[in-house]
């Protein structure tokens, strides 16, 4: 805390930084790009977003212009007005897009599918909150939340594919049915944080796996099981072809029948096609975190 700043003043700066981060992420702009648009250094902008810098009125104007909004919208952190831009996947997080071609999938389909999932989940949460109920993530078991997210992703991708894919029925393999000869059927698997995706079937085919974290309402991730928020954000997607050797089969007490978990070899076989490093559940500085930095060329 700065010597001439009270704890409450520090809290104000931190809340503004969180709000600014949420606006930036919803606009699919990286920290580096927003800093450049506003005419700031990357380090100066980072200090604003992390609540360490008391930004001037003139620089607030520059930030608003860089985000394409009015200054008043930038200062609505504590109002009831919502940002008009829906949540979506970071446009800068897609890599290895050529790997998707063999299946008929595209990065834009996945991005649209993620955005569609967020839109539906946010609508559900808004309805629950208006009735003084907790958000969905506090009501359903995480396994069920993962299943719901997988279903929404499939529906969103099919919707964005312009007829290339059709959504299969619930609990049917695979999730996406190819409608053109150049495309391939695709199964979708979803898991929380660093968990390996699982299901009840180990079948060969093309797989799109997505892993997500639970952030707070402002899109901030606080790592650790005890710090989970209530809002779903997908931090990673992988794609590739798996066969039955890429699954571990077990009969776990409490599971309905056999459980097929993608094993370490299977996860290595799948290529990372999307990663939002700001939402990674891995601690910065860890080997896993650094591996993702290398993938993204950071």
N, C-alpha and C positions, 0 to 999 in steps of 0.2 A: 504494500500500500504506500502511495506517495506520502511524504511527510506532511504536506499541506492539504491533505485530502482526508475526509472522514470516511468511516466504513460505509455509511449510507451513500456517500458520493461515489465510492468505488463500486457499490452495487448498481448504481444508476448507469455507470459507464459499462459495466459487465452486461447489464440487460440490453443496453443499446447495441453492444457488440454482437450479442446473440441474435437480436432482431435483424441487424445488418447481414449477418451470415445467412439467416433464413431467406431474406430477400435475394441475396446473391445466388444462393443455391437454386431457388425457384426460378431464377432467370437463366440458369445453366451457364453461369460465368465463373471462371476460376478466380482465385485470389489474384494471381498474376495479371490476368486480363483486366479485372476491374481496377486494379492499381494503375495499370497503364492508361486505361480510359480516363481515369480521374486525374492523371498527371502526378501520381504519387509513386514513391519507391515501394517495393514489395514489403520491406521491413516496416515502413511507416503505416501502410495499410493493415498489416498483421497486428500491429499494436492497437489500432482502432478496433478491429474485430475481436480481439482478446480482452478488451476493456482496460488496456494499459495507457491509452492515449485519449486526452480530452480534446476532441476535434473542434475546430473553429467553425463559425457560421459559414464562412466562405468555402471551407472544405466540405461542409455538409451540402452546400449547393453543388459542388463538383461531384460528390458521390451520387446525389440524386440524378444529375444529368447523365452520369455514367450508367446508372441503372435504368434510365428512361422513365423516371417517375418525378413527381413533384416533391419539393422539400417537405411539405406537410405530410405526405405519405411516408416519408422516411422517419418522421417523428411520431407515428401513430402506434408505437409499441404497446402502449397501455390502453388503447381504445378498443371499441368493439368492431371496428372496420377490419375486414380481412383483405389480404393481398389478392388482387384479381387474377394473378397468375397461378395456375394449378401446379402442384408438385409433380416433378418428373425426374427421370434419370439424368445424371450429368452428361452433357453432350461430349465432354472431353474425356470421358472414362472408357470409351470403346477402343479396343485393340484387336488385332488378329481377325479383322472382319472377313478376310478372304477364306478363313476356315469355315465360315457359315455357308458359303456359296453352294457346296455340294448338297446341302439339305434343302435349299430354297429359302432359308431364313436370311434376314438382313438385320443389321444393327438397328435400323429405323423401326423394324417390326418389334424388336425386343424393347427398344426405348418407348414405343407407343404402348406396348403391353404393360410396362412398368407404370407409365403414366395413367393408364386405364385402371390399373389395380389401386393406385393411390386415390384416384377420384372416387371409386366405389367405397373404399375403406373410410375416406374422409367423410363421405356422405352418411355412412352408417354411424360414425363417431359423432357427427353433428346432431343426428337424430337422438342418439343416446344422451348426449350432453344436455340437449334441450329438455329432456325429461328427467334431468338430475341423476342420470345413471353414469357409471364409469364408462370409459372407452372400451371398445371391443377387446383389446388386448388384456384387459383386466377381468373380462367376463368369461372368455373361453380358454380352454387349455391351450398351451403353446403348440402342441401337436396338431390340434384342430385349426389353430390360426395358420400354421404352415400349410395345411391342406387347403384351406380357403384361399390363401395367397396363390398357391399353385393353380387352382381352378380359375381365379381371376386373371392370372398371367396368360393362361391358355386362351381364355375368351378374348382378352385384349389383343394378343398376337394374331389370332384368327381374324378379328375385326380389322386389323391394320394390314392384313396380307392381301386384300383385294381378291379373295377367292383362291389364293394359292393353298391355304390351309383351311380346314374345317375342324371345329372343336368336337372332340369325341364325347360320348356320354360320361356321366360321373362314374368314377372308379373303373373306367375301362382303359385298357392299354391299346395303343399309345394315346397320349392326350391330344396331339395334333395329327390329323389325317391329311396326307398330301392329296391335293386335287389336280395336280399337274404332273406329267411324267418326269419332268426335270427336278421335282421336289421329292423329299423323303419324309416318311412318318417320323414324328419326334415325340419323345416322352419328356415330361417336365417333372423335376424333383426339386423340392424346396427344403431348406434347413435353417435353423437359427444359428447366428454367429459363426463359430468355427466348426460346428457339427457337420458330420458327413451325412448327406441326404440318404433317406431310406424309404422303403415301401414294402409291399408284400410279394412282389414279383421280381425275379431276376431273369430278365429276358434280353437277348441281344438287340441292339438297335442304336439309333441316334438319341442322345440325351442332352437336354438343356437343364443345367442345375443352377439354382439361384440361392444365395444365402443372404439373410437379412439381419438387421439389428433393430432394437427398440429404443428410439430417441425420445427426448422430451418434446413438448408442443412446439418449441422453437427450432426443432431439428438438430439439437445438440446431443451428441453421444457422450455419455459418461460410462466408461468401461467398468466391467465387473457385474456379476450376476445380481448383486444386491442393489445396483444402481440403474437397472433397466427402466426405461421410460414406457410410453404407451403408444407410440406412433411408429409404424413400420417404415423402414427405409432399406432398400436392397443395396448391399455394398459390393456384391460380387456375382458374376454369371460365368459359367463355363459351358463348353460345348465339345462334343466329340462322340465317337462310336465306342460302345462298350459291349463286351460279351459276358457270359455268365461267370467267367473267372474273375471279373472285376467287382464281384459282390461277395460279401460274407453273409452266410445264412445262419440264423439262430432262432431258437424258440425261447423268447424272453418272457418271463412271468409278467402277466398283465397285458401283453400284446395279443391281438386277435390272430392267432396262427403264426406262421413263420414271418420273420422280418429279414428283408434283404437290404443290407447296408452297403453302399458303395465303399470299397476298401481303399487303402492308400494307393495301391497300384491303379485303381480306377480313377481316383482323383488326379493322379499324375497324368493319366491318359487324356483327361479332359483339358482342353486349352482354355485359359482365361480369356474371355472376350469382352468383359466389362469389369471395371473396378473403380469404386469411389473410395480412394485412400483416406479421405477425411472421415469416413464412416467405418473404417476397418476396426474390428474388435481386437486386433493384435496391437500390442503396445509399441509405440514408436521407439525405434532402436533395437527391437527384437529381430531375430533372423528372418522370421516370416514377414514382418513389415518391410524389411529391407529387400526381400525377394520381390515383393509387389512394386516397390520403388524402381527396381531394375526392370521389371516388366513394362512399367509405364515410362521408362527412360528418364526418371527423375534423379 
